[in-house]
């Protein structure tokens, strides 16, 4: 009977440890998804700037008050 109880307690501890690991991995995944969202936003902003620069070669100079030559 004692061996049976030990086995159940061991399995319960393993389940608890695995549950904790799953919670940690879930939190890391959520943080990664948040970071990906932030990086996508920055990329979109950069892409918009590149498009603007392609369509208007004077864009950068105009934005900084240097005027055109």
LODO-83655 format. One record per residue: z negated, y negated, x negated of N, C-alpha, C, O in turn. Coordinates in steps of 0.1 Angstrom, whole numbers, padded with zeros to 4 digits. Layout:
LODO-83655
> n.pz,n.py,n.px,ca.pz,ca.py,ca.px,c.pz,c.py,c.px,o.pz,o.py,o.px
> Z,Y,X,Z,Y,X,Z,Y,X,Z,Y,X
...
end
This chain:
LODO-83655
> n.pz,n.py,n.px,ca.pz,ca.py,ca.px,c.pz,c.py,c.px,o.pz,o.py,o.px
> 0000,0012,-0008,0000,0000,0000,0000,-0013,-0009,0007,-0022,-0005
> -0008,-0013,-0020,-0008,-0024,-0028,0006,-0027,-0034,0009,-0039,-0036
> 0013,-0017,-0038,0026,-0019,-0044,0036,-0026,-0034,0044,-0034,-0037
> 0034,-0021,-0021,0043,-0027,-0011,0040,-0042,-0009,0049,-0050,-0007
> 0027,-0045,-0009,0023,-0059,-0007,0028,-0067,-0019,0033,-0079,-0018
> 0026,-0062,-0031,0031,-0069,-0043,0046,-0071,-0042,0051,-0082,-0046
> 0054,-0062,-0038,0068,-0063,-0036,0072,-0074,-0026,0081,-0082,-0029
> 0065,-0074,-0015,0067,-0085,-0005,0064,-0099,-0011,0071,-0108,-0009
> 0053,-0100,-0018,0049,-0113,-0024,0059,-0117,-0035,0062,-0129,-0036
> 0064,-0107,-0042,0074,-0110,-0053,0087,-0115,-0046,0093,-0125,-0051
> 0091,-0109,-0036,0103,-0113,-0029,0101,-0127,-0022,0110,-0135,-0022
> 0089,-0129,-0017,0087,-0142,-0010,0087,-0153,-0021,0093,-0164,-0018
> 0082,-0151,-0033,0083,-0160,-0044,0097,-0163,-0048,0101,-0174,-0051
> 0105,-0152,-0049,0119,-0154,-0053,0126,-0162,-0042,0135,-0170,-0046
> 0124,-0159,-0030,0130,-0167,-0019,0126,-0182,-0020,0135,-0191,-0018
> 0113,-0184,-0023,0109,-0198,-0024,0116,-0205,-0036,0120,-0217,-0034
> 0117,-0198,-0047,0123,-0204,-0059,0138,-0207,-0056,0144,-0217,-0060
> 0145,-0197,-0049,0159,-0199,-0046,0161,-0210,-0036,0171,-0218,-0037
> 0152,-0212,-0027,0153,-0223,-0017,0151,-0236,-0024,0159,-0245,-0021
> 0142,-0237,-0034,0141,-0249,-0041,0153,-0252,-0049,0158,-0264,-0050
> 0159,-0242,-0056,0171,-0244,-0063,0182,-0249,-0054,0190,-0258,-0058
> 0183,-0244,-0042,0193,-0248,-0033,0191,-0262,-0029,0201,-0270,-0028
> 0179,-0266,-0027,0176,-0280,-0023,0180,-0290,-0034,0185,-0300,-0032
> 0177,-0286,-0047,0180,-0294,-0058,0196,-0295,-0059,0201,-0306,-0061
> 0203,-0284,-0058,0217,-0285,-0059,0223,-0293,-0047,0233,-0300,-0049
> 0218,-0292,-0035,0222,-0300,-0024,0220,-0315,-0027,0229,-0323,-0024
> 0209,-0318,-0032,0207,-0333,-0036,0216,-0337,-0046,0222,-0348,-0045
> 0219,-0329,-0056,0229,-0333,-0067,0242,-0335,-0061,0250,-0344,-0065
> 0246,-0326,-0052,0259,-0327,-0046,0260,-0340,-0038,0271,-0347,-0038
> 0250,-0343,-0030,0250,-0356,-0023,0251,-0368,-0032,0259,-0377,-0029
> 0244,-0368,-0043,0245,-0379,-0053,0259,-0379,-0059,0264,-0390,-0061
> 0265,-0368,-0062,0278,-0368,-0067,0289,-0373,-0057,0297,-0381,-0061
> 0287,-0370,-0044,0296,-0375,-0034,0295,-0390,-0033,0305,-0397,-0031
> 0283,-0395,-0034,0281,-0409,-0033,0287,-0416,-0045,0294,-0427,-0043
> 0286,-0410,-0057,0292,-0416,-0069,0307,-0416,-0068,0314,-0425,-0072
> 0313,-0405,-0062,0327,-0404,-0061,0332,-0414,-0051,0342,-0421,-0054
> 0325,-0417,-0040,0328,-0428,-0031,0329,-0441,-0038,0338,-0449,-0035
> 0319,-0444,-0046,0318,-0456,-0054,0330,-0458,-0063,0336,-0468,-0064
> 0333,-0447,-0070,0344,-0447,-0080,0358,-0449,-0072,0367,-0456,-0077
> 0359,-0443,-0061,0371,-0444,-0053,0373,-0459,-0049,0385,-0464,-0049
> 0362,-0465,-0045,0363,-0479,-0041,0368,-0488,-0053,0376,-0497,-0051
> 0362,-0485,-0065,0366,-0493,-0076,0381,-0490,-0080,0388,-0499,-0084
> 0385,-0478,-0078,0399,-0474,-0081,0408,-0482,-0072,0419,-0487,-0076
> 0405,-0482,-0059,0413,-0489,-0049,0414,-0504,-0053,0425,-0510,-0052
> 0403,-0510,-0057,0403,-0524,-0061,0413,-0526,-0073,0420,-0535,-0074
> 0412,-0517,-0083,0420,-0518,-0094,0435,-0516,-0091,0444,-0523,-0096
> 0438,-0506,-0082,0452,-0504,-0077,0457,-0517,-0070,0469,-0520,-0072
> 0449,-0523,-0062,0453,-0536,-0056,0457,-0546,-0066,0467,-0554,-0064
> 0449,-0547,-0076,0451,-0557,-0087,0464,-0554,-0094,0472,-0563,-0097
> 0466,-0541,-0097,0479,-0537,-0104,0491,-0541,-0095,0501,-0546,-0100
> 0490,-0538,-0082,0501,-0541,-0073,0504,-0556,-0073,0515,-0560,-0074
> 0493,-0564,-0072,0495,-0578,-0072,0501,-0583,-0085,0510,-0592,-0085
> 0497,-0578,-0096,0503,-0582,-0109,0518,-0578,-0110,0526,-0585,-0116
> 0521,-0567,-0104,0535,-0562,-0105,0544,-0572,-0097,0555,-0575,-0101
> 0539,-0576,-0085,0547,-0584,-0076,0547,-0599,-0080,0557,-0606,-0077
> 0538,-0603,-0087,0537,-0617,-0091,0533,-0618,-0106,0521,-0617,-0109
> 0542,-0620,-0115,0539,-0620,-0129,0530,-0632,-0133,0523,-0631,-0143
> 0530,-0642,-0125,0522,-0654,-0128,0508,-0653,-0122,0500,-0662,-0123
> 0505,-0642,-0115,0493,-0640,-0108,0481,-0643,-0117,0472,-0651,-0114
> 0480,-0637,-0128,0469,-0638,-0138,0467,-0652,-0142,0456,-0657,-0143
> 0478,-0658,-0146,0478,-0672,-0151,0473,-0681,-0140,0465,-0690,-0142
> 0479,-0680,-0128,0475,-0688,-0117,0460,-0687,-0113,0454,-0697,-0110
> 0455,-0675,-0114,0441,-0672,-0110,0432,-0679,-0120,0420,-0682,-0117
> 0436,-0681,-0132,0428,-0687,-0143,0431,-0701,-0146,0427,-0707,-0156
> 0439,-0708,-0137,0442,-0722,-0138,0451,-0726,-0150,0450,-0738,-0154
> 0458,-0717,-0156,0467,-0720,-0168,0480,-0725,-0163,0487,-0732,-0171
> 0484,-0722,-0151,0497,-0727,-0146,0508,-0719,-0153,0506,-0711,-0161
> 0520,-0722,-0148,0532,-0715,-0154,0538,-0723,-0165,0537,-0736,-0165
> 0546,-0717,-0174,0552,-0724,-0185,0565,-0731,-0180,0572,-0737,-0189
end
